[in-house]
Amino acid sequence: SNPTGNAEAVHESGSHGTEVATVAAWTDDSLGYAGMANLEGQRCTLTIFRISQDGQSSDSLRIITALSRVPGLPKGPVNLSFGAAPPNSVNSDGAVQQIAQQLQQLGYKLVLASGNDGMVDPSPELYARRVASCDAGGNISSFSDTGNFRGCAPGDHVPIYTASNGITPFLGSGTSFSAPRWSAAIAVLMAAANISAPQADAIIEQTGTHVAGGFIIPNFKAALDRATGH
């Protein structure tokens, strides 16, 4: 009976949240999944908010309710791998931008999956970081939404864990898996250089590797060197 938007024990209405967490922070060499933020073992703190009753759909109220409960948690990236087709994207929602601004002022950074509609999202880049998907060659994935933003990360055929597959390798595609890669880079820089999430996000953009279409993907070494003064 716990309503969506509240923190709760491990439980979800589908498998999407587990898959996204796999990319961000899971580390278990015996299973072959290495979360991007866990470079030296399982040292990440993850708080997961369920925003869906059926594992597929949600609405702005549930998203805003979950985001409004972030202040007070450990500072860091706030990953939201959920979207709607332009022009009604999550990024275009004024309430989402308002809380993204508040989170940024408090030292968090909202990171949004750009969406999987293969469309151009005309909404401006304001307080949330949007992340598109590219393939292993740096080409923007055909399904990825693009627009007036630069953030990108591999999201095409990404190894993910799903309970239904157990340890059987499973490759998923979607901007849902590119956003947690960017979020993980923020977490790594915060830990290495004792900086805020917005500061880490800015460094990642400044030092990123340029790929097709003017997009950039996180370059961990360059970002770490910049953040730590090496």
Protein Blocks (a to p, Z undefined) as FASTA:
>chain_A
ZZghiacddddfblmlmmmmmmmmpccfknopacfklmnojfbccddddfbfnlpaccfk
lmmmmmmmmgopacdddddddddddfkbfklpmklmmmmmmmmmnopacdddfbjnhpac
fbdcfkbccdddddfkopacfklccdjdfbdcdfehpacddfklmmaccddedjklmmmm
mmmmmmmmmmmnopafklmmmmmmmmmccdehhiacddfklmmmmmnoZZ
